[in-house]
């Protein structure tokens, strides 16, 4: 209750994702298809992750996932944008959604007391939006999958 909601014209708001959003969001979850619903349900419950959606008159048009972690290198809490997607087509619509999501990430990180925010998104339009919002290219991140199926295939 008491949750602040960002509103723009035409009953558009950015709000926390809810269980009823799972059917729309599940296709954007990585990993084996059989475990995606369960993974999304867990993410919606965890205290170290925020998932926000853009709700336009009851239809979802964007999603952002933020993870929070303590960082020795940064000396405090750090937010990471794990996913940032517009679900609408068209350059103007996509740009508008991504700008709302970038603003949401910035606001949430400040409210959480983060000392920094970074991003692991690779989509060019999302990266361009983040650059326009003050993000700079930083050190390259390395990664390794720990999924058993992927290791068995290699």
SULKA-V207590 format. One record per residue. N is the residue number from 0. SS is DSSP state (h for helix, s for strand, l for the rest). PSI is psi in whole degrees, -180 to 180 (* if undefined). NEAR is the number of other ideal C-beta (glycine too) atoms within 8 Angstrom. Layout:
n:N ss:SS psi:PSI near:NEAR
n:N ss:SS psi:PSI near:NEAR
This chain:
n:0 ss:l psi:-179 near:2
n:1 ss:l psi:3 near:3
n:2 ss:l psi:130 near:6
n:3 ss:l psi:144 near:4
n:4 ss:l psi:134 near:7
n:5 ss:s psi:131 near:10
n:6 ss:s psi:143 near:6
n:7 ss:s psi:-173 near:7
n:8 ss:l psi:156 near:3
n:9 ss:l psi:42 near:6
n:10 ss:l psi:43 near:6
n:11 ss:s psi:133 near:12
n:12 ss:s psi:153 near:10
n:13 ss:s psi:125 near:11
n:14 ss:s psi:164 near:10
n:15 ss:s psi:143 near:8
n:16 ss:l psi:148 near:10
n:17 ss:l psi:170 near:7
n:18 ss:h psi:-38 near:6
n:19 ss:h psi:-10 near:5
n:20 ss:h psi:-10 near:10
n:21 ss:h psi:-43 near:11
n:22 ss:h psi:-37 near:6
n:23 ss:h psi:-38 near:8
n:24 ss:h psi:-21 near:14
n:25 ss:h psi:-32 near:10
n:26 ss:h psi:-13 near:5
n:27 ss:h psi:2 near:7
n:28 ss:l psi:133 near:9
n:29 ss:l psi:176 near:3
n:30 ss:l psi:-179 near:8
n:31 ss:l psi:136 near:7
n:32 ss:h psi:-37 near:5
n:33 ss:h psi:-24 near:4
n:34 ss:h psi:5 near:8
n:35 ss:h psi:-42 near:12
n:36 ss:h psi:-46 near:8
n:37 ss:h psi:-43 near:7
n:38 ss:h psi:-44 near:10
n:39 ss:h psi:-41 near:12
n:40 ss:h psi:-43 near:10
n:41 ss:h psi:-42 near:8
n:42 ss:h psi:-36 near:10
n:43 ss:h psi:-22 near:11
n:44 ss:h psi:-26 near:5
n:45 ss:l psi:147 near:7
n:46 ss:l psi:-12 near:3
n:47 ss:l psi:6 near:6
n:48 ss:s psi:137 near:11
n:49 ss:s psi:131 near:8
n:50 ss:s psi:122 near:13
n:51 ss:s psi:149 near:14
n:52 ss:s psi:155 near:14
n:53 ss:s psi:122 near:14
n:54 ss:s psi:113 near:12
n:55 ss:s psi:100 near:10
n:56 ss:l psi:42 near:7
n:57 ss:l psi:-8 near:4
n:58 ss:s psi:132 near:6
n:59 ss:s psi:133 near:12
n:60 ss:s psi:-1 near:12
n:61 ss:s psi:158 near:15
n:62 ss:s psi:143 near:16
n:63 ss:s psi:139 near:14
n:64 ss:s psi:127 near:12
n:65 ss:s psi:133 near:15
n:66 ss:s psi:146 near:9
n:67 ss:s psi:139 near:12
n:68 ss:s psi:153 near:8
n:69 ss:s psi:137 near:6
n:70 ss:s psi:123 near:11
n:71 ss:l psi:-44 near:5
n:72 ss:l psi:-32 near:4
n:73 ss:l psi:-9 near:8
n:74 ss:l psi:37 near:6
n:75 ss:s psi:-163 near:10
n:76 ss:s psi:134 near:11
n:77 ss:s psi:136 near:14
n:78 ss:s psi:141 near:15
n:79 ss:s psi:126 near:12
n:80 ss:s psi:111 near:15
n:81 ss:s psi:-34 near:9
n:82 ss:s psi:141 near:9
n:83 ss:s psi:106 near:17
n:84 ss:s psi:139 near:10
n:85 ss:s psi:136 near:12
n:86 ss:l psi:4 near:9
n:87 ss:l psi:159 near:9
n:88 ss:l psi:161 near:4
n:89 ss:l psi:135 near:6
n:90 ss:h psi:-44 near:5
n:91 ss:h psi:-45 near:6
n:92 ss:h psi:-46 near:11
n:93 ss:h psi:-46 near:12
n:94 ss:h psi:-42 near:11
n:95 ss:h psi:-45 near:8
n:96 ss:h psi:-47 near:14
n:97 ss:h psi:-36 near:14
n:98 ss:h psi:-42 near:11
n:99 ss:h psi:-41 near:14
n:100 ss:h psi:-40 near:17
n:101 ss:h psi:-42 near:13
n:102 ss:h psi:-41 near:10
n:103 ss:h psi:-46 near:12
n:104 ss:h psi:-45 near:14
n:105 ss:h psi:-47 near:10
n:106 ss:h psi:-46 near:9
n:107 ss:h psi:-43 near:12
n:108 ss:h psi:-42 near:12
n:109 ss:h psi:-43 near:8
n:110 ss:h psi:-32 near:6
n:111 ss:h psi:-10 near:9
n:112 ss:l psi:25 near:7
n:113 ss:l psi:147 near:12
n:114 ss:l psi:-10 near:9
n:115 ss:s psi:167 near:10
n:116 ss:s psi:136 near:12
n:117 ss:s psi:-179 near:10
n:118 ss:s psi:143 near:11
n:119 ss:l psi:15 near:8
n:120 ss:l psi:146 near:11
n:121 ss:l psi:-12 near:6
n:122 ss:l psi:127 near:8
n:123 ss:h psi:-40 near:6
n:124 ss:h psi:-37 near:10
n:125 ss:h psi:-43 near:13
n:126 ss:h psi:-40 near:11
n:127 ss:h psi:-43 near:8
n:128 ss:h psi:-43 near:14
n:129 ss:h psi:-40 near:13
n:130 ss:h psi:-41 near:9
n:131 ss:h psi:-21 near:8
n:132 ss:l psi:24 near:10
n:133 ss:l psi:1 near:5
n:134 ss:l psi:144 near:8
n:135 ss:l psi:153 near:5
n:136 ss:l psi:129 near:2
n:137 ss:l psi:-164 near:4
n:138 ss:l psi:143 near:3
n:139 ss:l psi:139 near:3
n:140 ss:l psi:138 near:5
n:141 ss:l psi:152 near:4
n:142 ss:l psi:160 near:4
n:143 ss:l psi:130 near:4
n:144 ss:l psi:142 near:6
n:145 ss:l psi:14 near:5
n:146 ss:l psi:129 near:8
n:147 ss:h psi:-40 near:6
n:148 ss:h psi:-40 near:7
n:149 ss:h psi:-36 near:8
n:150 ss:h psi:-37 near:9
n:151 ss:h psi:-31 near:6
n:152 ss:h psi:-30 near:5
n:153 ss:l psi:* near:4
